[in-house]
Amino acid sequence: MTDPTPGTGPLAGLLVADFSRILAGPYATMLLADLGAEVVKVEGPGGDDTRTWKPPVRDVGGEQTATYYLGVNRNKRSVALDLKDDGDRALAHELARRADVLVENFKPGGLARFGLDYPSVSATNPRIVYASISGFGSGPQGAALPGYDLIVQAISGLMSLTGAPDSEPYRAGISVFDVMAGLHATIGILAAVNLRHETGRGQHVEVNLMSSALSGLVNQSSAYVAGGTVPTRMGNSHPSLFPYEPLPCADGDLIITAGNNGQFRRLVEVLDVPELADDPRFRGNEDRTAHRDELRPLLVERLMTRPKMEWFREIIGAGVPCGPINDVGGGVAFATEVGLDPVVEVGEGDAMVPSIRNPITFSATPADYRLPPPELDEHGEEIRAWLARPE
């Protein structure tokens, strides 16, 4: 297929057949597309579900488009294929035969009835790197379970860790394990593509939200499996560090994270209570964590004498990590202020879509932003014609 806007990044020339929908798979394929891969987004006749997840919306070319969909689908071209239709299914098979990578997040085994499962695809395309994303794996016990991020947040234990000690459990503010699974899928795909350069053969890469969740719980899951400790909700406090939480100033909270003895000493010097660094109760991190109930009011007493942004400038100037608690708009503004240029504009005119920049920086082959998120079947005619032509 001749792409009028070919990628220039490190994955230029890689063809990805994207049979995924919602978040984990589309996030993974957008990252690949940002890095130059050519991604063909295969949608059913009704389109990706997130096209209907409104509000919020953005007017794109006169259409009220869900910002959820816009956030994970740039740099792709869309073709609508009804896999129950013989002709469309044949086109899907041909796309899979030509692709370098196929990504899907159907229920495990769900594509087998269409002849698009890994054994079927690899029989005609042994070089395929076939990535499957599920909720609980493809084993007989987990395959039938629905794989929604919120369910995994509950079952994995994350919700038991989120919220105040005396509150009910809370979900995270984003679908954190969908994002983690998308990242893990991307890593697996790139590893398999790299190995294929040596062997000439692809393989089946499987990722599931539950495994991503337990891996992503890092110190908390390690506390249980290595230390026999079941972590509990601590609000904004950290089980192993203090101070590492919001602390009140005269006009609001400031996050302060003194992660080692040197940072703590610099903090108390800025607060004009340097003697706390040599107090036996607070000399080391384990001491400070054990005596947090005694240390916290001593720090708060000083912080309450001045506004948070005054303290922020002095504390950060002393080399101690800290920061105000922003809303999302404030986060984007802060990233802009420190020179990260977080927002890119994709497309032109009334079809232009602001989007968050790919977070990876390359010195020689940067990410590029060629195409705005496609309308349903926007490139269908072109893709169907290409698939119908013999190679």
C-alpha positions as CSV (number, residue, x, y, z in Angstrom):
1,M,0.0,0.0,0.0
2,T,1.3,3.4,-0.9
3,D,0.9,5.7,2.1
4,P,0.7,9.3,1.0
5,T,2.0,10.3,4.5
6,P,4.6,7.6,5.2
7,G,6.1,7.4,8.7
8,T,9.7,8.5,9.2
9,G,10.3,7.1,12.6
10,P,12.3,4.0,13.7
11,L,9.4,1.7,12.8
12,A,8.9,3.0,9.3
13,G,7.9,0.2,6.9
14,L,6.3,-1.9,9.5
15,L,2.7,-2.8,8.7
16,V,0.4,-3.3,11.6
17,A,-3.1,-4.9,11.3
18,D,-5.0,-3.5,14.2
19,F,-8.0,-5.6,15.1
20,S,-8.2,-4.1,18.6
21,R,-10.7,-1.7,20.1
22,I,-11.4,0.4,23.2
23,L,-8.1,1.2,25.0
24,A,-5.2,-1.3,25.6
25,G,-4.8,-2.4,22.0
26,P,-5.5,1.0,20.3
27,Y,-3.0,2.7,22.7
28,A,-0.3,0.1,21.8
29,T,-0.9,0.5,18.1
30,M,-0.9,4.3,18.3
31,L,2.5,4.2,20.0
32,L,3.7,2.0,17.1
33,A,2.2,4.4,14.6
34,D,3.8,7.4,16.2
35,L,7.1,5.7,15.7
36,G,6.5,5.2,12.0
37,A,4.6,2.0,11.6
38,E,1.7,2.0,9.1
39,V,-1.4,1.0,11.1
40,V,-4.6,-0.2,9.5
41,K,-7.4,0.0,12.0
42,V,-10.0,-2.7,11.2
43,E,-13.4,-1.8,12.7
44,G,-16.7,-3.6,12.6
45,P,-19.6,-1.8,10.8
46,G,-20.5,0.0,14.0
47,G,-17.0,1.2,14.7
48,D,-14.8,1.2,17.8
49,D,-17.0,1.4,20.9
50,T,-15.1,4.5,22.1
51,R,-16.5,6.5,19.2
52,T,-19.7,6.6,21.2
53,W,-18.2,7.2,24.7
54,K,-19.3,10.8,25.1
55,P,-19.0,13.3,26.7
56,P,-16.5,15.0,26.4
57,V,-16.4,15.7,22.7
58,R,-14.6,17.8,20.1
59,D,-16.0,19.1,16.9
60,V,-13.9,17.6,14.1
61,G,-15.0,18.5,10.6
62,G,-18.5,19.2,11.9
63,E,-18.9,15.9,13.8
64,Q,-19.1,15.7,17.6
65,T,-16.3,13.2,18.2
66,A,-15.6,11.5,21.5
67,T,-12.3,12.7,22.9
68,Y,-11.7,9.2,24.4
69,Y,-11.5,7.8,20.8
70,L,-9.4,10.8,19.7
71,G,-6.9,10.2,22.5
72,V,-5.7,6.7,21.2
73,N,-6.2,6.6,17.5
74,R,-4.0,9.1,15.7
75,N,-1.7,8.1,12.8
76,K,-4.0,5.2,11.7
77,R,-6.2,4.5,8.7
78,S,-9.6,3.0,9.1
79,V,-11.4,0.3,7.2
80,A,-14.7,-1.2,8.2
81,L,-15.0,-4.9,7.7
82,D,-17.8,-7.2,8.7
83,L,-16.1,-10.4,9.5
84,K,-19.4,-12.3,9.1
85,D,-19.4,-11.3,5.4
86,D,-17.4,-13.7,3.1
87,G,-15.9,-10.9,1.0
88,D,-14.9,-8.7,4.0
89,R,-13.5,-11.7,5.8
90,A,-11.4,-12.6,2.8
91,L,-10.0,-9.0,2.8
92,A,-9.2,-9.4,6.5
93,H,-7.3,-12.6,5.8
94,E,-5.3,-10.9,3.1
95,L,-4.5,-8.0,5.4
96,A,-3.3,-10.5,8.1
97,R,-1.2,-12.3,5.4
98,R,0.6,-9.1,4.4
99,A,1.0,-7.6,7.9
100,D,4.2,-7.7,9.9
101,V,2.2,-7.3,13.2
102,L,-1.4,-8.1,14.1
103,V,-2.9,-6.8,17.4
104,E,-6.2,-8.0,18.7
105,N,-8.1,-7.9,22.0
106,F,-11.1,-10.1,21.3
107,K,-12.1,-12.7,23.9
108,P,-9.5,-15.5,23.8
109,G,-10.3,-17.7,20.8
110,G,-12.8,-15.2,19.5
111,L,-11.1,-14.7,16.1
112,A,-10.8,-18.5,15.5
113,R,-14.3,-18.7,14.0
114,F,-13.2,-16.2,11.4
115,G,-9.9,-18.0,10.7
116,L,-8.0,-15.1,12.1
117,D,-6.5,-16.7,15.2
118,Y,-2.8,-17.1,15.5
119,P,-2.5,-20.7,14.2
120,S,-4.6,-19.8,11.1
121,V,-2.7,-16.5,10.4
122,S,0.7,-17.9,11.0
123,A,0.0,-20.8,8.6
124,T,-0.1,-18.3,5.7
125,N,2.2,-15.7,7.3
126,P,4.9,-17.4,9.4
127,R,6.7,-14.0,9.9
128,I,3.6,-12.5,11.7
129,V,4.1,-11.1,15.2
130,Y,0.6,-11.7,16.6
131,A,-0.2,-9.9,19.8
132,S,-3.3,-10.8,21.9
133,I,-4.5,-8.7,24.8
134,S,-7.0,-10.2,27.2
135,G,-8.3,-9.7,30.7
136,F,-7.2,-12.8,32.4
137,G,-5.2,-14.8,29.9
138,S,-6.1,-17.6,27.4
139,G,-6.1,-20.5,29.9
140,P,-9.3,-22.4,30.5
141,Q,-10.0,-20.7,33.8
142,G,-9.4,-17.1,32.7
143,A,-10.5,-17.0,29.1
144,A,-14.2,-16.7,29.8
145,L,-13.8,-13.9,32.2
146,P,-14.7,-10.3,31.0
147,G,-11.5,-8.2,30.8
148,Y,-12.6,-4.7,31.9
149,D,-10.0,-2.4,33.6
150,L,-12.3,-1.6,36.5
151,I,-12.8,-5.3,37.2
152,V,-9.1,-5.9,37.2
153,Q,-8.5,-2.9,39.5
154,A,-10.9,-4.6,41.9
155,I,-9.7,-8.2,41.7
156,S,-5.9,-7.3,41.6
157,G,-6.0,-5.4,44.9
158,L,-5.4,-1.9,43.5
159,M,-8.7,-0.6,44.8
160,S,-7.9,-1.9,48.2
161,L,-4.9,0.4,48.2
162,T,-6.6,3.5,46.9
163,G,-8.4,5.9,49.2
164,A,-8.2,7.0,52.8
165,P,-7.8,4.3,55.5
166,D,-11.3,4.7,56.7
167,S,-12.9,5.2,53.2
168,E,-14.3,2.7,50.8
169,P,-11.9,1.4,48.1
170,Y,-11.6,3.7,45.0
171,R,-10.7,3.1,41.4
172,A,-7.8,5.0,39.9
173,G,-8.7,8.1,37.9
174,I,-7.7,6.4,34.6
175,S,-7.9,2.9,33.2
176,V,-4.4,2.3,34.5
177,F,-4.1,-1.4,33.7
178,D,-5.4,-1.0,30.2
179,V,-2.6,1.5,29.7
180,M,0.0,-0.8,31.3
181,A,-1.2,-3.7,29.2
182,G,-0.9,-1.6,26.1
183,L,2.7,-0.7,27.1
184,H,3.5,-4.3,27.9
185,A,2.1,-5.4,24.5
186,T,4.2,-2.8,22.7
187,I,7.3,-4.1,24.5
188,G,6.5,-7.7,23.6
189,I,5.8,-6.8,19.9
190,L,9.1,-4.9,19.6
191,A,11.0,-7.8,21.2
192,A,9.4,-10.3,18.8
193,V,10.1,-8.1,15.8
194,N,13.7,-7.9,16.8
195,L,14.1,-11.6,17.2
196,R,12.4,-12.1,13.8
197,H,15.3,-10.3,12.2
198,E,17.5,-13.2,13.3
199,T,15.1,-16.2,12.8
200,G,12.8,-15.0,10.1
201,R,9.8,-16.2,12.1
202,G,7.2,-14.4,14.2
203,Q,5.5,-15.6,17.3
204,H,2.4,-15.2,19.4
205,V,2.8,-12.5,22.1
206,E,0.2,-12.6,24.9
207,V,-0.5,-9.9,27.4
208,N,-3.3,-9.8,30.0
209,L,-4.6,-7.1,32.2
210,M,-4.3,-9.2,35.4
211,S,-0.7,-10.0,34.9
212,S,0.1,-6.4,34.0
213,A,-1.7,-5.3,37.2
214,L,0.3,-7.5,39.5
215,S,3.5,-6.5,37.8
216,G,2.4,-2.8,37.9
217,L,1.7,-3.0,41.6
218,V,5.5,-3.3,42.0
219,N,6.4,-2.6,45.7
220,Q,2.9,-3.5,46.9
221,S,2.7,-6.9,45.3
222,S,6.3,-7.5,46.3
223,A,5.4,-6.7,49.9
224,Y,3.0,-9.6,49.8
225,V,4.9,-12.3,47.8
226,A,8.3,-11.5,49.3
227,G,7.4,-10.2,52.7
228,G,4.1,-11.8,53.6
229,T,2.6,-8.4,54.2
230,V,-0.8,-7.5,52.9
231,P,-0.7,-3.8,52.1
232,T,-3.7,-1.6,53.0
233,R,-5.0,1.8,52.2
234,M,-2.9,4.7,53.5
235,G,-4.5,7.6,51.7
236,N,-1.7,9.7,50.2
237,S,0.9,8.3,52.6
238,H,3.7,5.9,51.5
239,P,4.3,2.6,53.4
240,S,8.1,2.9,53.2
241,L,8.9,6.6,53.0
242,F,8.3,9.8,54.9
243,P,7.8,12.6,54.0
244,Y,6.3,11.4,50.8
245,E,2.8,12.9,50.7
246,P,0.8,16.2,50.6
247,L,1.6,18.5,53.5
248,P,-0.5,21.6,54.3
249,C,0.8,25.1,53.8
250,A,-0.9,28.4,54.5
251,D,-3.1,28.2,51.4
252,G,-3.2,24.6,50.4
253,D,-1.2,21.3,50.1
254,L,2.2,20.8,48.7
255,I,3.6,17.4,47.8
256,I,7.0,16.9,49.4
257,T,9.1,13.8,48.8
258,A,12.3,13.5,50.7
259,G,13.4,10.1,49.6
260,N,16.9,10.0,51.2
261,N,18.8,11.4,54.2
262,G,20.4,14.2,52.1
263,Q,17.1,15.4,50.8
264,F,15.6,15.4,54.3
265,R,18.5,17.4,55.7
266,R,18.1,20.0,52.9
267,L,14.3,20.1,53.5
268,V,14.6,20.9,57.2
269,E,17.3,23.4,56.6
270,V,14.9,25.3,54.2
271,L,12.2,25.0,56.9
272,D,14.6,26.4,59.5
273,V,14.4,23.4,61.7
274,P,17.9,21.8,60.9
275,E,18.0,20.1,64.3
276,L,15.4,17.6,63.1
277,A,18.0,15.9,60.8
278,D,20.0,14.9,63.8
279,D,17.1,13.8,66.0
280,P,17.5,10.1,66.6
281,R,13.8,9.6,65.8
282,F,14.3,11.0,62.3
283,R,17.9,10.3,61.4
284,G,17.3,7.6,58.8
285,N,14.4,6.9,56.5
286,E,13.3,3.8,58.5
287,D,13.3,6.0,61.6
288,R,11.3,8.8,59.9
289,T,8.8,6.2,58.6
290,A,8.4,4.6,62.1
291,H,7.9,8.1,63.7
292,R,5.9,9.8,61.0
293,D,3.2,10.7,63.5
294,E,5.7,12.7,65.5
295,L,7.6,14.2,62.5
296,R,4.6,15.3,60.5
297,P,3.3,18.0,62.9
298,L,6.7,19.5,63.2
299,L,7.0,19.9,59.5
300,V,3.4,21.2,59.1
301,E,4.0,23.8,61.8
302,R,6.7,25.4,59.7
303,L,4.9,24.9,56.3
304,M,1.7,26.6,57.6
305,T,3.6,29.9,58.0
306,R,3.8,30.6,54.2
307,P,1.9,30.0,51.0
308,K,2.6,26.8,49.1
309,M,4.1,28.3,46.0
310,E,6.6,30.3,48.1
311,W,7.7,27.0,49.8
312,F,7.7,25.3,46.4
313,R,10.2,27.7,44.9
314,E,12.5,27.4,48.0
315,I,12.2,23.7,48.5
316,I,12.7,22.8,44.8
317,G,15.6,25.2,44.7
318,A,17.3,23.3,47.5
319,G,17.1,20.1,45.4
320,V,14.2,18.5,47.3
321,P,11.4,17.1,45.1
322,C,8.1,18.8,45.6
323,G,5.1,20.1,43.6
324,P,1.7,21.6,43.8
325,I,-1.4,19.4,43.2
326,N,-2.8,20.5,39.8
327,D,-5.8,19.6,37.8
328,V,-5.2,18.1,34.3
329,G,-5.1,21.6,32.8
330,G,-2.5,22.6,35.3
331,G,-0.5,19.5,34.5
332,V,-0.4,20.4,30.8
333,A,0.4,24.0,31.6
334,F,3.3,22.9,33.8
335,A,4.7,20.6,31.2
336,T,4.6,23.5,28.7
337,E,6.3,25.8,31.2
338,V,9.2,23.4,31.7
339,G,9.7,23.0,27.9
340,L,8.2,19.6,27.3
341,D,5.8,20.8,24.5
342,P,3.2,18.3,25.6
343,V,0.5,19.1,22.9
344,V,0.8,18.4,19.2
345,E,-1.8,19.3,16.6
346,V,-2.6,16.6,14.0
347,G,-4.5,17.4,10.8
348,E,-5.5,20.6,9.2
349,G,-8.3,23.1,9.3
350,D,-11.5,22.1,11.1
351,A,-10.3,18.5,11.1
352,M,-7.3,19.4,13.3
353,V,-7.1,17.5,16.6
354,P,-4.9,18.5,19.5
355,S,-3.2,15.5,21.1
356,I,-0.7,14.6,23.8
357,R,2.8,14.2,22.4
358,N,4.3,10.7,22.3
359,P,6.5,10.5,25.4
360,I,9.5,9.0,23.8
361,T,12.3,11.2,22.4
362,F,14.7,10.0,19.8
363,S,17.8,12.0,18.8
364,A,17.7,10.8,15.2
365,T,14.3,9.4,14.3
366,P,11.6,11.3,16.3
367,A,8.0,10.4,16.5
368,D,5.8,12.0,13.8
369,Y,2.2,13.0,13.7
370,R,0.9,12.3,10.2
371,L,-2.8,11.6,10.4
372,P,-5.6,12.7,12.8
373,P,-7.8,9.9,14.2
374,P,-9.7,8.5,11.3
375,E,-13.4,8.6,10.7
376,L,-15.0,5.2,10.5
377,D,-14.0,3.6,7.1
378,E,-12.3,6.8,6.1
379,H,-9.7,4.9,4.1
380,G,-11.9,1.9,3.3
381,E,-12.0,2.4,-0.5
382,E,-8.2,2.8,-0.7
383,I,-7.4,-0.2,1.6
384,R,-10.0,-2.5,-0.1
385,A,-8.5,-1.7,-3.5
386,W,-5.0,-2.4,-2.2
387,L,-6.0,-5.7,-0.7
388,A,-7.7,-6.8,-3.9
389,R,-4.6,-6.2,-6.0
390,P,-2.1,-9.1,-6.2
391,E,1.3,-8.4,-4.7
